[in-house]
Amino acid sequence: MRLALSLRQRPEILALIASCCICLMACAAVSAASFEHNSEVDRFVDELAIDYHFNRNQVRSWFNRARLQTGVLNAISRPGTARPWYEYRASNVTAARIRGGLEYWQRHTDTLARARVEYGVPEEIIVATIGIETFYGRIIGNYSVFDALATLAFSYPPRAELFRGELIQLLLLAREAGDDPLLYKGSFAGALGISQFLPSSYRRYAVDFDHDGKRDLWAHGDAIGSIANYYKIFGWRPGEKVIVALEQPVEPAGDEFKILLGRGLNPHAPVAAIRRTGASPAEMVSDDVLASIIPAEFESGVRYWLGFNNFYVITRYNRSINYALAVHELAQELRRARLSDGSR
C-alpha cells in the first residue's frame, strides 16, 4: 500500500522503475529474438497441443505470423494510473467525459436500466466504467491482441505467467467463436471491446445481454450487461456507499493509522477502529461497517478516504486506486448532472 509521504518513499514507484529497466532490456533483445526461434514458445506450443488439443502446426503458424511489439513493452512500463491522483483525475474526470457520459446514458437508457434491475449495479457506475475504459466505445485499441499478449508473455518477465495464461484464454475464446485469433484488436495489454475485458474475463463474465445469440463486447448492449455482471459477481452491494472522505488533516505518522493503511484495499477494519487512530469520517458512518483507508496524492499533499466493499469491487476491474476513484467520481458527476436536468 501507499504510505504516501513522498514519491521516493512509495514502493510502487520503485517497482515501476525496476519494471522500466526490465522493459528496456527486453526491448533491446527484441531485435535479436523472434517467436520463430524461441524455446519458451516451443514449449508453450507443446502445452497448447497437449493440454488444450490445439493443432501444433496451426499454433506454430500463428506465432510465425506474429510480431514482437516494442510499443507494448513501452506502454506497460509507464501505465497512466501510476501518475499522482490529481494528474490522473484532471485527464479522466473531464467536462468532455461528463458530457459524453450523459449522451451515452441517454442513448442507452433502457439497456442501462435493465442492467441495474437485473444485476443491482447503478447506471452511473456502468457508464463511468465505459467512460474511463474507452471513452464510451470510441477508443478501444488498435493493437493486435495476439501480438500484444505474445510480446508480454515472452518478453516481459515480471508478468509473463499472467500473460501466457491470457494468451491461452484468447486462443480458447477464438476457437469457441470460430474466429482467427490474429484478427482481434484491443489494448496494449490485450483487453478487448467496449468493456476492455481481458480474454479470461471475456470467457468468464461476458453475457449476451442483447439476446442475439452471441457474447459480443464490441456491441454496447453486451458490454453494458457484462460490466454489470462482472461487478455483481465480485460482490457489488446495491445502495451501499463506495467511499467517504476522512476529515483533513489526518496525521499519517501514527502507528495505528499506518498499520491500517498498510493492510490493503479489501475492507478489513471496523470504522470504530479507524476512528481510534484519530481519523474522523466526513459523513455519518456506522462504527461496525468494515472499511479500508484509501490514500491519494493531491498537489497540497495526501488525502484519505474510507473505502467500503463497493470501492473494493471497482478495484477488481482495475486494481489501481486512481482508476477506482476516477470511476466513482465520474459516476457521481454523471448522477448529479442527470438529476439537475430532471432525468431519472
Helices and strands as residue ranges (DSSP letters): G 7-9, H 11-30, G 35-37, H 39-51, H 56-65, H 70-77, G 80-82, H 85-92, H 95-107, H 109-119, H 123-134, E 143-144, H 145-155, G 157-159, H 160-177, G 181-183, E 185-186, H 199-205, H 220-233, E 243-245, H 255-261, E 269-270, H 271-275, E 290-298, E 301-307, H 309-317, H 321-340
